[in-house]
Amino acid sequence: MRPLDTEKLTDKEWGDYLFMRKNPRGVHREQWMHTQGCRRWFKAQRDNGELRDPGLRDVRPSATQDG
């Protein structure tokens, strides 16, 4: 949960809020944006328990071909 009065936080408290997150072992599904390239949103599935390539999927609706 975001701290309500961020001006009163120490640098350590603010850094802990920004960077120290729980990272439970297992499969995670996330939505990312490729900001430095094509700027597309995509969904990634990663397993931080096993170093395997993530499953990636474009977020945009798939194009359909009519005829």
Secondary structure, DSSP 4 states (H G I P E B T S, - for coil): ---S-GGGS-HHHHHHHHH-----SSEEEEEEE-TTTT--EEEEEEETTTT-PPEEEESSPPP----
